[in-house]
Amino acid sequence: MDQKGYRRGSFQSSTSDEDMLEIAGASLDFSMADDDPPLDREMGGFSSYNGGGMNGTSTMMDFLEEPLPGVGTYEDFNTIDWVREKSRDRDRHREITSRSKESTWALIHSVSDAFSGWLLMLLIGLLAGSLAGLIDISAHWMTDLKEGVCLAGFWFNHEHCCWKSNTTFTDRDKCPEWKSWSQLILGHGEGAFAYILNYFMYVIWALLFSLLAVLLVKGFAPYACGSGIPEIKTILSGFIIRGYLGKWTLVIKTITLVLAVSSGLSLGKEGPLVHVACCCGNILCHLFTKYRKNEAKRREVLSAAAAAGVSVAFGAPIGGVLFSLEEVSYYFPLKTLWRSFFAALVAAFTLRSINPFGNSRLVLFYVEFHMPWHLLELVPFILLGIFGGLWGAFFIRSNIAWCRRRKTTKLGKYPVLEVFVVTAITAVLAFPNEYTRMSTSELISELFNDCGILDSSKLCEYINDFNSTKGDDLPDRAAGPGVYTAMWQLALALIMKVFITIFTFGMKVPSGLFIPSMAVGAIAGRLLGVAVEQLAFYHHDWAIFSGWCSPGADCITPGLYAMVGAAACLGGVTRMTVSLVVIMFELTGGLEYIVPLMAAAMTSKWVADAIGREGIYDAHIRLNGYPFLEAKEEFSHKTLAMDVMRPRRNDPPLTVITQDSMTVEDVETIINDTTYSGYPVVVSRESQRLVGFVLRRDLIISIENARKKQDGIVSTSIIYFTDHSPPLPPSSPSMLKLRSILDLSPFTVTDQTPMEIVVDIFRKLGLRQCLVTHNGKLLGIITKKDVLKHIAQLANQDPDSILFN
């Protein structure tokens, strides 16, 4: 399809291609970068720009009537030009609309083009939901495999194994079909030797799973490690990381996510599921020309895919849409909101159809509370919010310090050894405590649970007085010895989770942060909930309890405190607010608990922001040096464009190309002698009057093609960027007209423009660069990297950290 339209100058966010590749090579493995093919390999039908800018197309045709493959595309580790991409899409849409009136086939093509976005959302939802179900089922089975095996079929996990058993309700976890490793090997499960054997098998399985995960990541898809959300935020802001959302990354991340979660490490699968869903979106984009050939349109799809990822992670479709809007998306038009909603709906429906947990729920820790909360309980809820904010700020600082140490010392050279050591320590510490031995999702489910009559958990071992029981509601009761034992075990589990998560997040295995953060908050909340419950039971005559908590009443719900604590800690780490409350509300299905959740989430954000402004994902973006311009931060300094632009006072003059007086050899010399990604085109060196902007990549491709396909192009051929070329003597070599690759409407500001406005322009228009003029004469250039460096300098940070991995 021929697309003609205006393009903005696409100066790379780095000052040079070589610099960019050198930066990337410092920590990124290019061996798997080809699993997401660069656009220039697919550009057979993609039109180069045909002059004119917004004023219309040029009347002069260039040396090639066919579009040049690769012109107008981006190299790896470059920032896209949002304005140009949106302009291309508008031109494409206008052309389809005008052709639809010409024939029935063109009308069908127009309808299919309009419908393709919804079809793509359907496919993303189906694939993301299916993969999430597969991951859930596999992780559940492999987690139980560490403790034993089912004789009725080794593919059954513990719960499924005991479904058909004839055991009583109280012994439902001790069915004869399920054998622990000591029962299988020794023939009995009691005694010290049996305990040691089970302990040994637990540690061995954990080490096997984690080592397999890190070796697969290291060998096949280095981009499959971590949660992926910082990189997805950067990609959605317009940065290109080839292979990060490719097919190999998807396959390896899916497999290793199951292994990492099953190993018992303090990590979750919810964050990586967003990465998995975005990989699905990116791969499926290649089925549709509209999305394959336009980077801005592709990012709209990725925003919707991120919503689908959260939808299947928490069973929260609306929360997923809000998460994409609040946390990861850079550009989120209304159309993307609707499509995100549809993708999240399809993904949740698909996961519900698979029913991975066998209880018709989308997550393991779905709960329903029925008791109302009292206004005075807002005090402990706000205390949980303060704890969540403090924990979030402590975790971010500690984790970033550890990750920086990993990057700058020899520790980073031994990822396999690091995973081995952390897994060994985690498994050895986890097994003796039943609350750390179980999977983190099961732990959260246990902590959220509201004790009923049939519950056999230690957390529910209260001293019962059945004479005071009314219907299904149990009154507040005195805690039995089991509850006090559980409190000590939970306190130890809290200490372990707080510290071990710092060293786990950021290792070279897929690792999410949602579940460990929720576990820390849920433990703290349950501890506080039981404490308040016992206080109300023993001191119901106190003034604070007398009005609403009479003897024999069910006043306090410790599970609710666990839920509020989980929300507070997750909010403290990620700084989510609206999406967090909606996700937690969808998890519990209780409208009356929105106010406690809002109070805790807002308090945790205020407390954490008072200590440090960045959430964990923004902190990791800054640590990795990604060129991400945060839209939420205000720029309050009084600098001008002339203070930031290059060249500076003592620098050599800006490299420019003249519109009609330079030869092919002159331009090739400039390309070889400099490493800039684009060049301003001026009328002459003396006047410095700006004509337009041309990309280095487009110049190289055009000159190479001209040498091959146009007769008479030699080193002395004059290059023209003008609309009309003057007549040449017969003996002169052929001239090369390159007006079609020239951006005639590059974005410009004057040297006296406040940087506050310049930063706003970069954020809202997604520019890669803008040119600086004075009285119409070209003075210099400001790139996105210059803006980021300037902001870092003003914040007393190292400006050279930008784009330095």
N, C-alpha and C positions, 0 to 999 in steps of 0.2 A: 504493500500500500504506500502510495507516494504521499509524504507529509511535508508540507511547506509551511514554514512559520518562523517566527522570530526566535532568536536564541540570545541568552545573556552570556557574557563572558564567564567562562568556567575555570577561573584560576584556582589551582589546587590549594587546599587548605595548608599544605606544607609549602615551604618556599621552593622546594625542589623535589624532583622525582627521586634522585639518588639519595637525598637526605631521608626521604620517606621510606625507601626500601631498606636503608641502613638501620633506621629506627625499628622497622618491623622485624628485621632479622635478629635484633637483640634478644627477643623473647618469643617470637612467634614462628611456628614450624610451617614452612610453605609446602611440605611434602604432600599434604592433602588438600591444597588450595584449589585443585582443579575439579573437585567434585561439584562445584557450582560454576558452570562454564561462564566465562566473561561474556558480556553482551556482544562484544565485537565479533564473536564467532557466530552469532546468530543474526547478524545485521544485513543479511542478503537483501531484504526488502525495505530497509530503513533509509529514509531520505535524508540527505544532508540539507542543511539550511540554505535557502536560496535567496539570500540577501534581503534588504529592505526593512528588517526589523518590524516594528509595529506599523510602519508606514506602507507596508505592502511588499510584494516580491519584486525582484529586479527584472528588468527587461533583457539584461545581458545573460546569455547562457555561458557556462564554463566549459572547460575542455572535455568534460565527460557528461554525457546525458544521463548515464546511470548513476545512482547514488553510490558513494564510496563506503564500503564496509569498514566499520570502525570509527568513522567520523561522528563526533557527537556522543561517543560513549566514554566510560570512565575506567581508569586503571584501578588496581587494588589499592586500598588505603587512601582513597580520595574522597572528597565530599561532593555529593551531587549538587547540581544547581536546580533548586526547587522551582524557581520562576520559569526557567527554560523547559523543564519537564512538564509543568502544568500548561504552558503555552503549546507545547507539542500535542498534548492530549486534547486541548480545545480545538486545535487545527484538525486533528484526526476526527474528532466528533462532528465538526462542521462539515467535513468532506463526506462522511457517511450519511449525515442527514440530508445533504443536498443530492446525493446520488440515490437516496431511497425513493425519490419521486420519479426516477427515470425508468425503473423496471421492477417487476415483482421479485426477481432474485435479489436485487439491491435492497428492497424493502425487508425481505426475509433476513438478509445479512444485518440490517439495521436492528431488527428485533432481537436477533441472536446476540448481537453485541451488547444490547441493553440488558439482556437476561444473563449474560455470562458471569457478571459479578455475583448474582444470587446463586447460580449453579456452583461457582467456585466456593462460596461460603458453605453450601451444602456438603461438598466433598471434603472441605477442611473439617467441618463438624463431625462427619462420619469417621474420617481417618483418626482425628485426635481422640474421639471418644473410644474407638476400638483399641488404639494403642494404650490409652489410660486403663481400660479394663484389663488388657493383657498384663500391663505392669502391676496393677493391683493384685491380680490373681497369682502371678508368679512370685511377687515379693512376699505375699502372705504365706505361700507354700514353703519358700526357701527360708523364711524366718523360723518357721516351725521345724524345719529340717535340722536346725542346729541342736534341737532338744530330743528329737526322736523321729520315728518313721511309722507310717500306717501300713499294717500287714494286709489290709483289705485292698490296698492299691497305693503304691508309693507316691502317686501323684496327688493324693488327698492331703490337705493340711489337717491340723489337729481337730479343728471344729467340724469340718466336713466328714472326717473319719468317724466321728462319734455320733453323727446324725441318726444312723440306723441302729444304734446300740440300744440294748434293753436296760441300761443302767438307770438308776434313780436320778431325780433332778439334782440332788446335792452332789452326786458322784459323776455328773455329766462329763467332767474333764478326765475321768479315770476309766474310760471304756477299755475293754480287753483288746480291741482292734489296734489301739495306739500303744506303741512300745517305746519307752525311752531307750537311749543307747546302752545304758547299763543293763536293762532288762533283756535287750536283744543279745548282748555279748556275754553277760554273766548269768543271765537267767533270773535275776532278782534286782529290785530297785532300791533296796534299803541298805543302810550301813555306810561307813566312811569310804570304803573302796568304790562303791557304786557312785557316791557323790563326786569323788575325785575323777572317776572315769567320765561322768556326765560333764563335769567342769572342763576336762581336757578336750572332749569332743566339741564342746561349745566354742572354745578358743580356736581349735583347729579349723572348724568350719568358717568362723568369722575371718580368720587370716586367709583362708583359701578364697573366699568370696571377694575380699577387698584387694588381694594381690591380682586376681584375675581381672578385676575392674580396672586397676591402674595400668596393668600391662596392655590391655586392649586400648585404653585411651592413649597411652604413650605410643603404641605401635601403629594404630590405624586412624585415630581422629583426635589430635591434640586439642581441638576446639570443644570436645565433648565434656571437658571438666568444668567444675564450678556450677553455679546456678544458671548462668547465662543471661540473667536479667540486666546487669550493667551493660553488657555488650549489645543486647537487644535495644535498650534505651538509646545507645549510641547509634546503632544502625537505623533506628526509626527517626533519629534526628538528621539523617542524610549521609552518614559515613558508610563506606563500603568495606566490608571484610569478606572477601571471597572465601567460600567454603564453610563459613561459620553456620550457615543454614542449609548446608548441602546434604546429599543423600547419605554419605558415609557418616557424617556427624549424627544424623537421625538414627541410623542403624546402631551405631556404637553407643550413643547416649541412651537409647532404649534398653539395650542389653545391660550396660554397666550401671544404669540407674537401679535396676532390679538387684544387681549384685551388691552395690554400695548400701542400699537400704537394708538388704538381708544380712549384711555383715554386722549390723548392730551399731555402726558408727553413729555419732550424734548429728544426724542430718536427716533431711526430709526429701520427699519426691515432688512436693508441690511446686517449688520454684523451677526445677528442671522441666516439669511438665509444660511450663510456658515456653521454654526453649524448644521442646519436642513439637508443640503445636505450631510454633513459628517456622520450624523446619518443614512441617507438613504444608503450611501455607506457601512457603517459598518454592518448594518443589512442584506443587500443583499449579503455581503461577505460570510455569513453563508450558502448560497445556493451552494457555490463552494468549494470543499475540498482544492484546491490549495491555496485559500485565507483564509479559515477558520483556517487552521492549521499552517499558517506561518505569524508571526507578521510583518516581513519586507515587504512581498508582500501585506499585508493588508494596510500598510502605503502608498504604491504606489497608491492603490485605493483611499485612503482618500485624497491624494494630488489632484487627478483628480476630486474627489467630491467637494473639496474646489473651484476648477475652475468653476464647474457647478453652485455652489452657487452664486458666483459673477456674472456669466453669466446671471442668472435669476434676480439677484438683480438690476442690472443696464442695462440689455439688451446688455451686452458687452461681447460676447464670447471670443474674443482675449484678451481683458483686463482681463478676468477671469483667463485665462491660465497664463498670465504674473504676475497677483497678486499671484497665487499659487506659481509660481517660485520665485518671488522676496520677498514675505512677509511671507508665512507660511511654505513652504516645507523645509525639512532638507536634504532629499535625492531625487533628481529629475533627473533620467536617461532619455535618449532620448525617450525610449519607453513610459515612463509616460507622456512626452510632447505630443506625438501623441494621446495617449488615453485621456488626459485632453482636448485636442482640440475637440475630437469626443464627449466626455461627455458634454462639454460646448455647442457644436453645437446642440445636441439632446435636451438639456434642454431649450435653447433659442427657438428652433423650437416648442417645446411642449407649452411653454408659449405664443408664437405668435399664435398658434392654438386656445388656450383658449381665447385670446384677452380680458384680464381682464378689460381694460379701454375703450373698444369699439371704439378705434381709430386706430387699427392695429399697435400700438406702444407697446413696452415692458415695458416702464416706463412712469410715469405721467408727467415727466418734459423733454420730448424729445423736442428739438428745432432745427430750421434750420436758420442760418444767411447767408445772401447773400452779404452784403457789405464788401469790403476789409478793412483791418486795415492799418494805416500809421505807418511808422517807429518811429515817435515821440511818438506814443502811448505806446511804450515799457517802457517809464518812469513811467506813472501811473500803468502799469502792474507790473513793478518791485516793485513799492511802495506797491501794493497789496500783492506781494510775501513777502515783509518785514513784513507787517501786519499779514499775515498768519503764518509766523515763530514765531513772538512774541506771537500771540494768542495760537499757538500750545504749546510753551514752558510754557506759563502761565497756560494753561489748565492742562497740564500733572502734573506740580508741585502742583497745587491746588487740583486736583482730587486725586492724590496719597496721599497727606496730609490728605484729608478728609476720604479716604478709610482706611488709617492707623489708624485714630482716631476711625473709625467704628469698626475696628478689636480689638483695645486695650482698648476700653471703653465699658460701658454698652449699648451704642447705638446699637451695633451689636446684642444684645439679643432681640431687638424689631423691627424686619424687617417690620412687618405689620404696626406698628405705623409710622415708617419712611416713608413708601410708602404713607400712608394716608395723612401725613402732607405735603409732597412734592407735591402730586397730588392736594391737596386743595389749596396750595399757587399758583401752576402753573395755575390751572383753574380760580381762582379768579383774577389773574393778566392778564390772556390771553383773557378773554371774551370781555372786553371793547375795545381792539385793534383788528381790523379785520385781521391784518396780523399775529397775534399770535393765533387768534381764529381758523383760517383755519388749516388744517393739514400741517405739515412741507413740505411734498412733493408738495402740491398745492402752498405753499408759494414760494418754489424754482422755480416751473413752472412759476409762476407770475413774479418772478424777472428775470428769463432767457428770458422772452417773449420780442420780438421786436415789438414795438407798430405799429399797422396797422390802417387803416381808420375806421374799424368797432369795434375796441377795446373799451370797456366801462369801463375799470379799471381806478381807480384814477391815477395810474402811467402813464396813457396815456392821461390825460386831458391837452393837450397842446392847445395853441391858434393857430388855424389853419388858414393858408392863402392858400386857394385852388387854387388860380391863379398860385402859384409856384410849385404845385404838378405835377410831371412827372411820369405818369404810376402808378405803385404800390408803388414806393419809395416815402416816405414822407421826405421832407427836415427837417433839424434841425429847431425846432420852439421854441418860447418862452414858458416857463412853465406856466401853468394856476394855479389857486388856488388849484385844486385837486392834482396836483403834489407836491405843497409845503406841503399840509396836509399829503400826503403819505410819504414825506420825514421825517416829525416829527414822524409819527407813526412808520416808519421803524427804526428810531434812537432809539426810546423807545423799539421796538422789539429786536434790536441788544443788548442793555444793558441787557434785560431780558434773552435772549438766552445765552449770554456769562456766566452769573452767575448761572442760574438755571441748565444748563447742567452739571456743576461741581458736583452738589449734586445728579443729576439723574443717571449718569453713575456709575454703581457698585451696585445699589440697587438690591433687590431680585426679580426682574422681568426681562424678556428678554429685553435687551437694546443695540441697536447699536449706533455707534458713527459717522458713515459716514454722515447720513442726518443732524444731528444737526451741525456738523462741516461745511458741505456745506452751510447750511442755514446762519450761521454767516458770512462766506465769501461772499455769494451771496448778503446779505444785505449791507455789507461794499462796495462791488463792485458796486452795483446799485447806492448807494449814491454817490460814487466817479464818476461813469459814468454820472449821471445826472449833477453833478457839472461841469465836463469837457465839457459836451454838452452845458450847458448854458454859460460857459466861451467862448466857440468857437462861439456861436450865437451872444453874445453881443460884443465880441472883435475880430471879424474875421479879423480885420485889423492889429492885432498884428503879429509880425514877425514869431512866432511859428505856426500860423494858416494860414497866408496869402498864403503860397505856395500850400496848398492842401485843404483848407476848405473855399471856397468862399460862399457868401450869396446864399441861396436857394439850397445848396448842402446837401446831407445826409452824414455827415462826421463821426459822433460819434454814436456808437451803445451801449447804456447803458446795454442792455442784455448781450453783450459780456463781459463787465466789471464784471457783476455779475458772469458769468461762470468762468472767470479767478480767481476772488476772492474765489469762491467755491473751485476750484482746489488748490489754495494757502493754504487755511485754512485746507483742508483735508490732504494736504502734510505736513503741519507743525505739525499736530497731529500724523499722522501715519508714517511719513518719507518715504512714497512711492514716486517714481519718474517716472520710465518708465511705470509701470502699470497704474498709476494715469493719465498720459497724454493720454494713449491709451483709458482708460475708458471714459474720458471726450470727446475725439475725437469721439468715437463711439456714445456717447450721442447726439452730435451735428451734426455729419455727414459732418463736414466742414474741409477739409484738410488744408485750408489756415490759420487756427487758431492754428496749432500745435506749431508754434514758440512762440506766447504769452503764451500758456499753459506751454511750456517747461521753459521759462524764469521765470514765476511765481513759478512753482513747484521747480525748482532748487534753486531760491532765498530763498524760504520759508524753504527748507531743510538746506541750509547754515546758515541762521539766527537761526533756532531752534537748530541745532547742536552746534552752538557757545555758546548757553546758557546751553544746556543739551544734552548728546549724545543719550539718549534712546527715542524711540518712545513710544506711550501709551501702546502698547501691551507688549513690552519688560519690561516696568516699572511695569506693573501688574504681569508679570511672576516673576520678582524679589520680588515684594511685597508679593506674595503668596509662595515664597520659592521653586518654581519648579526647578528641576535639569536640567536646560536648558543651554547648552554650546553654546554661541552665536558664529556663524561662521564668522561674519563680523568684530569682534573685533580682533585687533592685540595684541599678548602677547609680551611685549618688555623688560621683566625683566630678570636678569641674574642668576636666581636660578637653582639648580640642582635637580635631582630626589631624591637624598638622603635627601634634605631639606624638602621634602613633604611627603615621604613615612612613613608608620607606620610599626613597632613600632618606636617611638622616643627613644632618649637616655635613659630616666628614666622610660620608659614603660616596662611592662613585655614582655618576648620574644614572638615572633609570634607563634600562635597556629598552629601546623602542624600535619599531619597524616603520619605515616611511611607506606611503601609499603607492608611489609610482616611480621610485628611483633606485631601488635595491635589486641586485641580481640574485639568482638562485644561490650562487656561491656565497654572497654576503649573508643571506638568511641562514644558510647551512652553517656558516662560521659562527653566527650568533647562537644557533641551536647547540653547536658543539662546545662553545666556550662558556655557556651559561647552563644552569640547571633549573631555570624557572619553568613553570608550567604554562605560562601564557605571556603574551607581549601586547602592549598597547600599540595601536597603529595611528601614526600622526601624519599631518600633511607634509611637514618637513622638519628636520632637526632644529632649524632656526626658529620656526614659528611655534612648534610644539602644540599646534591646534589638534585636538583629539578627533579622530575619525571613527575608531572602533577598537575592538579587542579580538585577538585571535589566539587560539590554544596551540601550544607546542605540539600536542599529540595530533591535532588536525593538520598542522603544517607538515609534519613529517610524513604522514600518510598521503597527503595530497601531492607533495613533491615526488615521493617514490612512485606513486601511480602515474604521474605525468611523465616521468622519465621513461616508464615502461610502455605507456600507451599513446603518448602524443609525440608525433614526429617533430624533430627540430628543437626539443628542450635540452639545453646544455647549461653548463655552469654560468655562462654569460647572459642567459635569458633574463629579461627584466620581469619581475613579479609585479602585477598590478592588482590593487584592491579597489580601483575606481570603477565607476559605472561604465565609462567609455574610455578606451585607450587611444592615444594619438597614433596617427599613421607612422609606420617605421620604414626606413630605407630598405630596398630589396635585399641588400647584403646582410641585414641584421638577423640574428637568430630569432626563432619564434618566441613570442612572449607568453607568459604563464598568468592566466587570470584566476585569482583565488578569492574573488569577492563573495562567493557562495559560503565560504567558511568564516567570514568576518561577521562578528556581532556588531551591528551598527547602533545598538542602543545599550551600551554597557551602563551599569548603574554608577552615577557620579555624585560626589558631594563636594562642597567647597572646603578650603582649608580651615575656615572659621566655624565649621559645623561642630557643635558640642558632641563629645563622645557618647554622651547619654543618648542622643538621637541616633548616632551611628550604631551603637550596640542594639538599640531597639529595632533598627532596620535589619540588622543581621539576624536577629531572633525571629522577627515576624515574617520576613520574606525568605529566610533560609539562604541568604547569599553566600557565595564562596569568597568574593572579593568585591570591593568597589574602588573606583579611581577617584583621586583627589585633584581638583582643578582650582585655579585662581584666575579670575577674569577670562575664563574660557580656555586657558592654557593648562596643559597637563603638568602637574607637580609631582605626583607620586601615587602609591597604591596602598590600600589596607586590605589584608587578607583575614580570613577567619582566625588563622593562627596568630596574627598580630593582635587581634582583639582579645583572644584568650590569654596571650602573654601579658598584655597590658592589665587585664583584670587580675591575673596572678601577682603581678608586681605590686599593684595597689593593695592587695591583700597580704603583702609581705610573704608571698610564697615564691618558690623557685620558678621563674618563667620558662626555663629550659625543660621543665618537666612536661610541658604540653607536647603531645605527640611523641613522647619518648617512652617506649615500653621497656 
